[in-house]
Amino acid sequence: MGHNLLKGKRGIIFGALDENSIAWKVAERVVEEGAAITLTNAPAALRFGEINKLAEKLKAEVIPADATSLPDLENLFTKSMEILGGKLDFVLHSIGMSVNMRKKKDYTELNYEWMMKTLDISAISFHKVMATGLKLDAFNEWGSVLALSYIAAQRVFPDYSEMAEAKALLESFARSFGYHLATKKKVRVNTISQSPTITTAGSGVKGFNAFYEYANTMSPLGNAPADNCADYCVAMFSDLTRYVTMQNLFHDGGFSNMGMNPALLDL
């Protein structure tokens, strides 16, 4: 049940692939709260995902866009403003992909060309999204831009491989570009560092199931579910968080502040 927290607001949701993806759940929640949105993903992802099913449910248009392509992003922002009838109030960046992880390359033997592709897709695309929105004057004042991150940006999780560097760069862009969007447009930029979440992308990480259980036990509240992450995104898109910007916000059941949980000794 919605509370009209986003009534009259417009936004773009990147990265909804299927019902397991966080972006999918965010899209459902923002519409429930009164927002109008467009959906986007890379053309290849659109072929393999189920985004058209979501679009039909939410009465939202799908605009294909490679987030690493500036022409694609300009088309996305321009068409979104045309379809939605004005400037945007929020954007969710929920994009991440590592060729090295897909090819099971050991971290000490990464293919550096693949690494550059990982950084472009998973992090530099965030800079490109914000730069395009600023260039096209696509954001309303007091808008909100979010990207999804993970605690591997600060701590070592060996099986997360080069995605750790990608998330660290993503969070740095939120701080650095956040300053410029705040001073120029009064737009806030934040990242949400989410618990391990059972998604199509997350489940592809080596040893994911074991680590999911470890994090769930370590966290005093347990892992934060995707549905609750969507709620958090709604709060960050709403006017209730107007002065929160340039932050990396942990949504992880307390995991990020734990050193040891005695419950682990029972495993």
C-alpha positions as CSV (number, residue, x, y, z in Angstrom):
1,M,0.0,0.0,0.0
2,G,1.5,3.3,-1.1
3,H,1.6,6.6,0.8
4,N,2.0,8.9,-2.2
5,L,5.6,9.7,-1.2
6,L,6.5,10.2,-4.8
7,K,3.3,11.6,-6.2
8,G,3.9,13.7,-9.3
9,K,7.6,12.7,-9.5
10,R,9.3,11.4,-12.6
11,G,12.3,9.0,-12.9
12,I,14.4,6.5,-14.8
13,I,15.1,3.0,-13.5
14,F,18.2,1.4,-14.9
15,G,18.9,-2.4,-14.7
16,A,15.5,-4.2,-14.1
17,L,16.1,-7.6,-15.6
18,D,13.7,-10.0,-13.9
19,E,11.6,-10.3,-10.8
20,N,14.7,-11.2,-8.7
21,S,16.5,-7.9,-9.5
22,I,16.4,-5.0,-7.0
23,A,15.8,-2.5,-9.8
24,W,12.6,-4.5,-10.7
25,K,11.3,-4.1,-7.1
26,V,12.3,-0.5,-6.9
27,A,10.3,0.2,-10.1
28,E,7.2,-1.4,-8.6
29,R,7.5,0.5,-5.4
30,V,8.1,4.0,-6.9
31,V,5.0,3.6,-9.1
32,E,3.1,2.4,-6.1
33,E,4.1,5.6,-4.4
34,G,2.8,7.7,-7.2
35,A,5.7,8.2,-9.6
36,A,5.8,7.9,-13.3
37,I,8.9,6.2,-14.8
38,T,10.7,4.9,-17.8
39,L,12.7,1.7,-17.8
40,T,16.0,1.0,-19.4
41,N,18.6,-1.7,-19.9
42,A,21.2,-2.6,-22.4
43,P,19.8,-4.1,-25.6
44,A,21.4,-7.5,-24.9
45,A,19.8,-7.6,-21.4
46,L,16.4,-6.7,-22.9
47,R,16.6,-9.7,-25.1
48,F,17.3,-12.1,-22.2
49,G,15.2,-10.4,-19.4
50,E,11.6,-9.9,-18.8
51,I,11.4,-6.1,-18.6
52,N,8.5,-5.9,-21.1
53,K,6.4,-7.8,-18.6
54,L,7.3,-5.2,-15.9
55,A,6.6,-2.3,-18.3
56,E,3.2,-3.7,-19.1
57,K,2.3,-4.0,-15.4
58,L,3.5,-0.5,-14.6
59,K,2.3,1.1,-17.8
60,A,5.9,2.3,-18.3
61,E,7.8,2.6,-21.6
62,V,11.1,0.8,-22.1
63,I,13.9,2.8,-23.8
64,P,16.9,0.6,-24.7
65,A,20.2,2.2,-23.8
66,D,23.8,1.1,-23.4
67,A,24.8,3.0,-20.3
68,T,28.4,3.3,-21.5
69,S,27.2,5.1,-24.7
70,L,26.8,8.9,-24.4
71,P,24.5,9.0,-27.5
72,D,22.3,6.3,-26.0
73,L,22.1,8.1,-22.7
74,E,21.2,11.4,-24.4
75,N,18.4,9.7,-26.3
76,L,17.3,8.0,-23.0
77,F,17.1,11.3,-21.1
78,T,15.5,13.2,-24.0
79,K,12.9,10.6,-24.7
80,S,12.1,10.1,-21.0
81,M,11.4,13.8,-20.5
82,E,9.2,13.8,-23.6
83,I,7.3,10.7,-22.4
84,L,6.9,11.7,-18.8
85,G,6.1,15.3,-19.5
86,G,9.0,17.2,-17.8
87,K,12.3,17.0,-16.1
88,L,13.3,14.1,-13.8
89,D,13.2,13.9,-10.0
90,F,15.1,10.6,-9.6
91,V,17.4,8.1,-11.3
92,L,18.4,4.6,-10.1
93,H,21.6,3.2,-11.4
94,S,21.5,-0.6,-10.8
95,I,24.2,-1.8,-13.2
96,G,27.1,-4.2,-12.8
97,M,29.0,-6.7,-14.8
98,S,32.4,-8.3,-14.8
99,V,33.7,-10.2,-17.8
100,N,36.6,-11.6,-15.7
101,M,34.2,-13.1,-13.1
102,R,32.1,-14.5,-15.9
103,K,35.2,-16.1,-17.4
104,K,36.3,-17.3,-13.9
105,K,39.6,-15.4,-14.1
106,D,41.6,-15.4,-10.9
107,Y,42.0,-12.0,-9.3
108,T,45.8,-12.1,-9.6
109,E,45.6,-12.9,-13.3
110,L,42.9,-10.5,-14.6
111,N,42.5,-9.7,-18.2
112,Y,43.0,-5.9,-18.1
113,E,41.0,-5.2,-21.3
114,W,38.1,-7.0,-19.6
115,M,38.7,-5.0,-16.4
116,M,38.4,-1.7,-18.3
117,K,35.0,-3.0,-19.6
118,T,34.0,-3.9,-16.1
119,L,34.8,-0.4,-14.8
120,D,33.1,1.2,-17.7
121,I,29.9,-0.7,-17.3
122,S,29.8,-0.9,-13.5
123,A,31.1,2.5,-12.5
124,I,32.0,4.9,-15.2
125,S,28.5,4.6,-16.6
126,F,27.3,6.2,-13.4
127,H,29.4,9.3,-14.1
128,K,28.1,9.3,-17.7
129,V,24.5,9.1,-16.5
130,M,25.0,12.1,-14.2
131,A,27.0,14.1,-16.8
132,T,24.3,13.5,-19.4
133,G,21.6,14.6,-17.1
134,L,23.5,17.7,-16.2
135,K,24.3,18.6,-19.8
136,L,20.7,18.2,-20.9
137,D,19.4,20.1,-17.8
138,A,17.2,17.0,-17.2
139,F,17.0,17.2,-13.4
140,N,14.5,19.1,-11.3
141,E,15.8,20.9,-8.2
142,W,15.9,18.6,-5.1
143,G,16.1,15.6,-7.3
144,S,17.8,12.4,-6.2
145,V,20.3,10.1,-7.9
146,L,21.1,6.6,-6.5
147,A,23.4,3.8,-7.3
148,L,23.6,0.4,-5.7
149,S,26.9,-0.6,-4.1
150,Y,28.4,-3.3,-1.9
151,I,30.7,-3.3,1.1
152,A,33.5,-4.9,-0.9
153,A,34.3,-1.3,-1.9
154,Q,35.8,-1.0,1.7
155,R,36.6,-4.6,2.7
156,V,38.2,-7.6,1.1
157,F,35.9,-10.3,-0.3
158,P,38.2,-12.3,-2.5
159,D,35.6,-13.9,-4.7
160,Y,34.0,-10.5,-5.5
161,S,37.2,-9.9,-7.6
162,E,37.5,-6.7,-9.6
163,M,33.9,-5.7,-8.9
164,A,35.3,-4.4,-5.5
165,E,37.3,-1.8,-7.4
166,A,34.3,-1.0,-9.5
167,K,32.1,-0.4,-6.5
168,A,34.8,1.8,-4.9
169,L,34.9,3.9,-8.0
170,L,31.2,4.1,-8.1
171,E,31.1,5.4,-4.5
172,S,33.8,7.9,-5.3
173,F,31.8,9.3,-8.3
174,A,28.8,9.7,-6.0
175,R,30.8,11.9,-3.7
176,S,32.6,13.9,-6.4
177,F,29.8,14.4,-8.8
178,G,27.4,14.8,-5.9
179,Y,29.2,18.1,-5.1
180,H,28.7,19.4,-8.6
181,L,25.0,18.4,-8.8
182,A,24.3,19.8,-5.4
183,T,25.9,23.2,-6.1
184,K,24.6,23.5,-9.7
185,K,21.1,21.9,-9.4
186,K,20.4,21.1,-5.8
187,V,20.3,17.5,-6.8
188,R,21.6,14.9,-4.3
189,V,23.6,11.8,-5.1
190,N,24.1,8.8,-2.9
191,T,25.0,5.1,-3.0
192,I,23.2,2.3,-1.1
193,S,25.5,-0.5,0.1
194,Q,23.1,-3.5,0.1
195,S,23.4,-6.8,1.8
196,P,24.2,-9.9,-0.3
197,T,20.9,-10.3,-2.2
198,I,19.6,-13.3,-4.1
199,T,19.4,-11.8,-7.6
200,T,20.4,-13.1,-11.1
201,A,23.6,-11.1,-11.0
202,G,24.5,-11.7,-7.3
203,S,24.0,-15.5,-7.5
204,G,26.7,-15.6,-10.2
205,V,29.4,-14.7,-7.7
206,K,31.6,-17.7,-6.7
207,G,30.6,-19.1,-3.3
208,F,27.5,-16.8,-3.1
209,N,25.3,-19.2,-1.2
210,A,27.8,-19.8,1.5
211,F,28.6,-16.1,1.9
212,Y,24.9,-15.2,1.9
213,E,24.5,-17.5,4.9
214,Y,27.6,-16.1,6.6
215,A,26.4,-12.5,6.2
216,N,22.9,-13.4,7.4
217,T,24.4,-14.9,10.6
218,M,26.8,-12.0,11.1
219,S,24.2,-9.3,10.7
220,P,22.2,-8.7,13.9
221,L,19.0,-8.1,11.9
222,G,19.9,-10.6,9.1
223,N,20.4,-9.7,5.5
224,A,18.3,-6.9,4.2
225,P,15.8,-8.3,1.6
226,A,15.4,-6.7,-1.8
227,D,11.9,-5.5,-1.1
228,N,13.2,-3.5,1.9
229,C,16.0,-2.1,-0.3
230,A,13.3,-0.8,-2.6
231,D,11.6,0.8,0.4
232,Y,14.9,2.5,1.2
233,C,15.2,3.8,-2.4
234,V,11.7,5.3,-2.1
235,A,12.7,7.1,1.0
236,M,15.9,8.4,-0.7
237,F,13.9,9.6,-3.7
238,S,11.3,11.3,-1.6
239,D,11.4,14.9,-0.2
240,L,12.0,13.4,3.3
241,T,15.7,13.1,2.5
242,R,16.4,16.4,0.8
243,Y,19.6,17.1,2.7
244,V,21.2,13.7,2.4
245,T,23.9,13.7,-0.3
246,M,27.3,12.4,-1.2
247,Q,26.8,9.5,1.3
248,N,27.4,5.7,1.1
249,L,24.4,4.4,3.0
250,F,24.7,0.8,4.4
251,H,21.5,-1.2,4.2
252,D,22.8,-4.5,5.5
253,G,21.1,-5.4,8.8
254,G,24.1,-4.1,10.8
255,F,26.8,-6.2,9.0
256,S,29.1,-3.3,8.3
257,N,29.6,-2.5,12.0
258,M,30.1,-6.0,13.2
259,G,33.4,-7.5,14.2
260,M,32.3,-10.9,15.4
261,N,28.9,-12.4,16.1
262,P,28.9,-15.3,18.6
263,A,26.2,-17.0,16.4
264,L,29.0,-17.8,13.9
265,L,30.6,-20.1,16.4
266,D,27.6,-22.4,16.1
267,L,28.1,-22.9,12.4
